[in-house]
Amino acid sequence: MEFNLNNLLRENIKNLVPYSSARDEFKGEASVYLDANENSYGSPIATPFNRYPDPLQFAVKKRISEIKGVPPRNIFLGNGSDEAIDILFRAFCRPGIDNVITVPPTYGMYEVSANINDVAIKKVPLLPDYQLNLDEIAAAIDENTKLIFICSPNNPTANSINRDDIEAILANFNGLVVIDEAYINYSRQKTFIQELTEYSNLVVLQTLSKAWGLAGLRIGMAFASEEIIEIFNRVKPPYNINQASQQLALEALNNIDQVNAWIKETIYEREKLVSTLASLPTVVKIFPSDANFILVKTTDAKGIYNYLVERGIIVRDRSKVELCEGSLRITVGTPTENEKLIEALKSFAG
Ligand SMILES: Cc1ncc(COP(=O)(O)O)c(C=O)c1O
């Protein structure tokens, strides 16, 4: 059977008449707006926010389009990529009937979103080298499998997933392949967003929360075919990206040089951290990182975690996660923060 988007869509979404906002119905410029029951007098703060924002965030998408080389019609913006993940479930997965595949250890929201939407999850663990188990994935797919989530670089293991393996799934799976590239700016691997014309079942997620330093604004991106983006837009809340976030994102997107400088510095600091950590007796193994964090296997994850907390340094204890036994996930900080971390780790007696 060929990939057919219409067959994947839930019946209620196929027939959905989306909410039509005042800003959808009149798109031009006018001098008097009395169509949206806003407060025409203003806002009780210095910057006015009394008007509803652009529902489709045209200015922000235009700038993202210029940076990414993907047309605005292939871009969806969500209240964080977490919103895009949730919309995928709501648009494509019938509660209690359909299922999705994840490849743990991986980002936790795929499973939480599946649970919220009452969608079964089939877990096909990564191989010990944190790559895909293609045979088991193929065996897990059934006629109700709608989505496969692949995070690359993967959280929490930090490695990129082999491109050939991802392409094999894209070429053979009739559901949507969701590639979460939240950490792509730190990766040696190429993004998949240039492959949208090649694969009609491809959805790439990226975010302004990581390299772009805007986690507090909550802006995630989904790149996909025009047909898939149209479905996202129908299902999303009308004004899902607020005006302040749109304005500030636009300002940030014009400051790409700063972001590129930070990416370079983060990668430099990552490599420095890796070589220093490698010399510590408490470190058993450092997994190769293509991200802004490192997964480190230690002699005593819980003990080290607590020791660091006492010194005001918080890392992520992943030691209870399958295939991450004994491991801590450490975000690369500023040079000063990294030095504090190393000093504290050196003083841990074990
Ligand atoms: C792999 C991955 N995807 C998505 C997200 C969430 O991104 P956002 O802040 O855009 O919701 C995270 C955040 O930690 C992540 O690690």
The ligand as an ORCA input file, in Angstrom:
! r2SCAN-3c Opt
* xyz 0 1
  C      14.210     15.929     21.913
  C      13.376     17.053     22.385
  N      12.338     17.442     21.665
  C      11.562     18.462     22.065
  C      11.821     19.127     23.239
  C      10.877     20.214     23.678
  O      11.066     21.323     22.950
  P      10.118     22.605     23.129
  O      10.750     23.450     24.180
  O      10.162     23.220     21.778
  O       8.747     22.126     23.502
  C      12.906     18.760     24.029
  C      13.161     19.451     25.293
  O      13.902     19.066     26.143
  C      13.706     17.693     23.585
  O      14.735     17.266     24.316
*
